Amino acid sequence: MLHQLPELPYAHDALEPLLSKETLEYHHGKHHAGYVNKLNTLIKGTEYEEMSLEQIIRQSDGAIFNNAAQVFNHNFYWHSLSPNKTEPSELLMKALENTFGSFSKFQEAFSDAAINLFGSGWCWLVIDQHDHLHIRTTSNAHTPIEHHETPLLTCDVWEHAYYIDYRNARTEYVAKFWELANWENASKIYEDKEHLNSLGLIPPCNDPDDPMCDIIDEMLHNDEPAS
């Protein structure tokens, strides 16, 4: 099974002026594509060749893990951005306010975590197995699905995500992130996790290169009873 580089969910220039066409061309077309190509090379002829990204992440280590996790993380990152202004749904907003005190306090805490993450990595809003919201940071390629947490939103703070537009000014990049944050996508995942699985309405997701399949699978796995 060859893993594919997903198309961006918008045009390369759709996030301008906050993220430039040049940034997306390099980030998606070079860095993200590089992880996909390297992963396919590494898994050829191995036990991982027919596995989904989630399965590879859960069962591998070293270079195979790093490249598989970075493919997943980037797949999810592109869906965490939107060229259109979005807001959290009423249900997600209520959960954010209950957890963090207010939406602005959540943004402040998330921004602080993203800005102060040492080195390269990711900042996430996740929902855990008990339906609690958390802000998580992960270094390098690490990802919340390693710990059975479902991501709702992520900000890539590897320097290649913003260097062309902001040089080393991570603080400025993170501030602009809020103007692009895709709350429509985050709200959909949150509401699916909260409601659809309990009603049996989450359909099977069998496309290993659909960036949302691993999220849907993660929801299902999170709610499976322990054996």
N, C-alpha and C positions, 0 to 999 in steps of 0.2 A: 504494500500500500504506500503510494507516494502522497505525502502531505503537500498541500498546495498553499500558495500565498493568496489569501483572500483579497478581493478587490476592496478598496476603501469604500465606506458607505456614503461618500460624497466626493466631489471633485478635488483635485490636489490644491486648488486655489480657494476652496470654499471657506477655509478658516482664516483667511487673511482679513485684516492685517495682524491678527494676534499670533498666528502661526503661518509662516509664509509657504508658498508653493515649493520653494527650494527645500525648506525643512521637510515637508511631507515627501518630496521626491527622494531625498536622501534617507530619511528615517524609515519610510515604508519600502521604497524600492531598493535600498542598499542594506540597511541594518536588519530590518524585519525579514527581507528576502534571504539575507545571508544566513539567518538562523534556520529558516525552512530548508534551504539547500544543504546546510551542514548536517541538520538532523537526518535528512533522507540519506545522506552519505554514510552517516554513522550507524544507522539501524539496518542497512542493507545486509541481508543474510543472517540477521540475528533474531532472537525471540521477540524483539520489539517491532519487527517489521510490519506486523498486522495489527498492532495495538492502536487505540485512540490516543490522542495527546494526554488525556487524563490518566489513562492506564500507564503510559510511559512515565509520566511525572511521578506517579505513586510507586512504581516498581524499579526505577533506574537511579543511578547516581552519576557523578562525574560529568563528562562532556555530553553524554546523551541527555541526562537530566537538565543540564544548563540550557541546551538548545531547545529541548521540548518545552521547558517552562517559559523560556523567552518567546517562543512562538505563541503559546497560550496568552501570556501577559500582553503581548502586542496586539493579538487578536482582540482582546478585551479592551485595551486602551483606546483603540480607534472608535469603539462603540461607547466610550465614556466621553467623547467629544461630539459636539453638534454645532453646525453653522447657525442654527436657530436658537433663539432664547427659549429656555425651558425652565420649569419650576418643579419641585417635588410634588407628587400627588398629595392629596389631603391626608391619606393614610400614612405615607412615608414622612411627611412633614410632622405629623403628630408624634411619630416614633422618634424622630430626630429631636424634637423639643422635649419629649419626656426623658430621653437619654442624656442629652447634653445641656439642657436648660433652655436653649433657644437655638434657632437656625444660625444666627450670627456667632454664637458660642461654638457651635459645631464647626463652622467655617474657620474660625480662629484656631481651634484645636487641630483641625486637619492641616491647615496651612503651616502651623508651627511644627507639626510632625514631619511634613514634607520638606520644609526648609532645613530642618536640623538633622535629617537623616544623614549620617556620615557616609561619604562615598556615594556609590551608585546604588539605585534601587527603586522602590515603588512605595507609594502611599495609597492605602485602600480604605474605603468604607465597606464593611462586611457585615453579614448576618450569620450568627453562629448556629449551632445545632439546636439551641434553645430559643431561637428567634430573637436574640438580643443583638443590638447594633454595637459595633466597635470600630475604632480607627486602628488600623494596623500598618506598620511599616515592615517591608521585607528588603533585605539586602540582595544585591546582584540579581540572580534569576529566581529567587524564592518567591512563592506564591501562596495565597491563603488556602487554595484547594488541597495543599499538602496536609492541612489540619482540619479538613472537612468543614471549612467555612466558605460561604457563598459570597463572592464579590458583587457589590452593587455599583461601585465607581472606583476608578483608579487614576492616579496622576503619576506619570513616568518621570522620575527625577534623575535618570541617567543623563549625563550632560549632552549626549547626542540628540536628545529630545528637544533641546532649546538653544544650543550654542550658536547656531547660525543667526537666530533672531535676537538673543539676549546675552550672548557671550557667556560669562560665568555668573550672571545675575539671576541665580535661582529664585531669589525672593520676588523679583519682578515677574518671572515666568509663572510662579505659583499664584500670584495675585491675578494675572490674566486668565489663569485656568478657570476661574469661576465664571468668566464670561462665556466659556465654551462648554462647561460641564453639562453632560447629557442626562438631565434628571428624568426625562421621559423613559429612557432605557433603564435607569436605576429603579424608578418607580415600578416599571413593569416586572422586573425581576423580583423586587420586594413583594409585590402583591401576588405574583405567582407563587412565591415561596410561602406566603402567609395563607393563601386560600386554595389555589388550584390543585395542589397535590392532595390535600385532604378530601377534595371532591372527586379525585380521580380524573381531572381534566387535563393534566400535562401529557401531551402525546409523546410517544417514543421518538427519540432524536437519533438518527443513525448515520448522519453525515459527519465523518471525522474532521472535515475541514470547514464546517459551519462554525463560526466563532461563538455562537450561542449554544451549540449542542453540549459542550462540556459543562456549561452553567446549568442547563436543564438536567443533565445527568447528575450533577452534583446535588441539586435539589432532591432528586429521587433517592440518591444514596444517603443523604443526610436523614431522611425520614424512614429508612429501612430499620426494622427492629434488630437489635444486636442478637447474633446467633449464640 
